[in-house]
Amino acid sequence: MKLSEIMSDDMIIIPLRSLDKEDIIEEMVDHLYEKKKIGNRKKILQAILDREKVMSTGVGYHVAIPHGKAEGVQDIVASLGITQGDVDFHSIDNKPVRLIFLLVGPPDKTGPHLKALSRISRLMHRKEFRTKLLKSKTPREVMDVIEQEEERYFEAN
């Protein structure tokens, strides 16, 4: 599963307006709801916030990957938000976050959900990739960076 298959330009938010962890998650869920990518906004938001309470999804390298599974989404959906500045996400490395991948899936798609999380995590460990994303000015540029990186990194392996 490629990120470019579960994302599109209209799921990219540059820049995120919110400056707080929970507000960012809500902004991103609202965006997916407005774009008709998810159905039950309230359940999905609650699932992601509940997951976040268990352990922060700030994975380091200025990246967070809030995620959850809930009724109200047909298939795996991913979104990327880029913040205007540093955001405290209570990350495992205690560093602020700038890149937030939001991942949502239905309860019966655990395998694809985990594969998408793994794909995001592997890509985000690459400093060059993170730098290119942060320099992107438009959603199309972000998608181009993702598509090029997936082609280079995953097709070669």
Long-range contacts (C-beta under 8 A, 24 or more apart in sequence): 1-76, 1-112, 1-115, 1-116, 1-119, 2-119, 2-150, 2-154, 3-78, 3-116, 3-119, 3-120, 3-123, 3-146, 3-150, 4-143, 4-146, 4-147, 4-150, 6-75, 6-76, 6-77, 6-78, 6-116, 7-78, 7-79, 7-80, 7-143, 7-146, 8-143, 9-139, 9-140, 9-142, 9-143, 10-35, 10-139, 11-35, 11-37, 11-77, 11-78, 11-79, 11-80, 11-139, 12-79, 12-80, 12-81, 12-82, 12-139, 12-142, 12-143, 13-79, 13-80, 13-81, 13-82, 14-81, 14-82, 14-136, 14-137, 14-138, 14-139, 14-142, 15-81, 15-82, 15-83, 15-84, 16-81, 16-82, 16-83, 16-84, 16-100, 19-83, 19-84, 19-85, 19-87, 20-87, 21-52, 21-64, 21-87, 21-88, 21-89, 21-90, 22-49, 22-52, 24-81, 24-83, 24-87, 24-100, 25-49, 25-52, 25-66, 25-102, 27-81, 28-66, 28-79, 28-81, 28-100, 28-102, 29-102, 29-104, 31-79, 32-77, 32-79, 32-102, 32-104, 37-73, 37-77, 37-79, 38-72, 38-73, 38-77, 38-104, 39-71, 39-72, 39-73, 39-74, 40-70, 40-71, 40-72, 40-73, 41-72, 43-70, 43-71, 43-72, 44-68, 44-70, 44-72, 44-73, 44-104, 46-70, 47-104, 48-102, 48-104, 56-89, 56-90, 56-91, 56-92, 57-89, 58-89, 58-90, 58-91, 58-92, 58-93, 58-97, 59-91, 59-92, 59-121, 59-124, 60-91, 60-92, 60-93, 60-95, 61-93, 61-95, 61-124, 61-125, 61-127, 61-130, 62-86, 62-95, 62-96, 62-97, 62-98, 62-99, 62-130, 63-97, 63-98, 63-99, 63-100, 63-101, 63-124, 63-130, 64-89, 64-91, 64-97, 64-99, 64-100, 64-101, 65-100, 65-101, 65-102, 65-103, 65-117, 65-120, 65-121, 65-124, 66-100, 66-101, 66-102, 66-103, 67-102, 67-103, 67-104, 67-105, 67-113, 67-117, 68-103, 68-104, 68-105, 69-104, 69-105, 69-106, 69-107, 69-109, 69-110, 69-113, 70-104, 70-106, 70-107, 71-106, 71-107, 73-104, 73-105, 73-106, 74-106, 75-105, 75-106, 75-109, 75-112, 76-103, 76-104, 76-105, 76-109, 76-112, 76-113, 76-116, 77-103, 77-104, 77-105, 78-102, 78-103, 78-104, 78-116, 78-120, 80-133, 80-142, 80-146, 82-133, 82-134, 82-136, 82-142, 98-134, 99-124, 99-130, 99-133, 99-134, 119-150, 119-154, 122-153, 123-149, 123-150, 123-153, 126-153
